Amino acid sequence: MISNEVKERLLQKDWRVKCKTEHELALVLNACLDSGLHWISGDKASFIPESILEEMLVFIARDSIFDKQGICWGSFEDFLTDNSDCEDITNWFFEELRK
């Protein structure tokens, strides 16, 4: 179960978390599930698109440009060249989970 602080932040818009491993991806998606978030496609965050697992590094984001309720994902290259206003909360997110 995740803290209320993490839930509150995930429910806000314009954030992204970089995932370097499948374990980190699972932590982010579980936190999204606990927060009531889903993919922009409408699928539950427990569903992992096959194309995500093909990437070595991915990021999960909630960007107000794409959808008011859903999360999306992108490759690490997208993360580096992303021009959106999404705040990188990677370090904060994983530090909060360790508390």
C-alpha positions in Angstrom: 0.0 0.0 0.0 1.3 3.4 -0.9 1.3 6.6 1.2 -1.3 9.3 0.8 1.4 11.7 -0.3 2.3 9.4 -3.2 -1.4 9.0 -4.2 -2.0 12.7 -4.0 1.0 13.4 -6.3 0.1 10.8 -8.8 -3.5 12.1 -9.0 -2.0 15.5 -10.0 -1.1 16.0 -13.7 2.2 16.6 -15.5 4.6 14.1 -13.9 6.8 11.3 -15.1 8.8 8.5 -13.6 11.7 6.8 -15.3 11.8 3.0 -14.9 15.1 1.2 -15.5 13.9 -2.3 -14.5 10.8 -4.3 -14.7 10.7 -4.1 -10.9 10.6 -0.3 -11.0 7.9 -0.5 -13.6 5.8 -2.8 -11.4 6.2 -0.4 -8.5 5.0 2.6 -10.5 2.1 0.7 -12.0 1.0 -0.7 -8.6 1.1 2.9 -7.2 -1.1 4.0 -10.1 -3.5 1.2 -9.5 -3.7 2.1 -5.8 -4.4 5.7 -6.8 -7.2 4.7 -9.2 -5.3 5.7 -12.4 -5.5 3.7 -15.7 -3.8 3.8 -19.1 -5.1 6.5 -21.5 -6.6 3.6 -23.4 -8.9 2.9 -20.5 -7.1 -0.4 -19.6 -6.2 -0.9 -15.9 -2.6 -0.2 -15.0 -2.2 -3.9 -14.2 -2.2 -4.5 -18.0 1.3 -4.1 -19.3 1.5 -3.6 -23.1 3.9 -6.0 -24.7 5.8 -3.1 -26.4 6.7 -1.7 -23.0 8.6 -4.9 -22.1 10.5 -4.6 -25.4 12.1 -1.3 -24.2 15.1 -1.4 -21.9 14.2 1.9 -20.2 10.7 3.5 -20.1 9.0 6.3 -18.4 5.4 6.4 -17.2 3.7 9.8 -17.3 0.5 11.6 -16.6 0.5 14.5 -19.0 -2.5 16.9 -19.1 -1.9 17.3 -22.8 -2.9 13.7 -23.5 -5.7 12.9 -21.1 -7.2 14.1 -17.9 -7.4 10.7 -16.2 -4.9 8.3 -17.8 -1.2 7.5 -17.8 1.0 6.9 -20.8 4.4 5.5 -21.4 7.4 6.3 -23.6 10.8 5.1 -24.4 13.9 6.5 -22.7 14.8 8.4 -25.9 11.3 10.1 -25.6 12.1 10.9 -22.0 15.3 12.7 -23.0 13.7 14.7 -25.8 10.4 15.3 -24.2 9.4 19.0 -24.4 6.3 18.7 -22.2 5.9 20.4 -18.8 5.9 17.0 -17.0 8.0 17.1 -13.8 10.5 14.3 -13.4 9.5 12.8 -10.0 11.6 9.7 -10.3 13.9 10.3 -7.3 11.1 11.6 -5.1 8.8 8.7 -6.0 11.2 5.9 -5.2 12.4 7.7 -2.0 8.8 7.9 -0.8 8.3 4.2 -1.4 11.4 3.5 0.8 9.9 5.3 3.8 
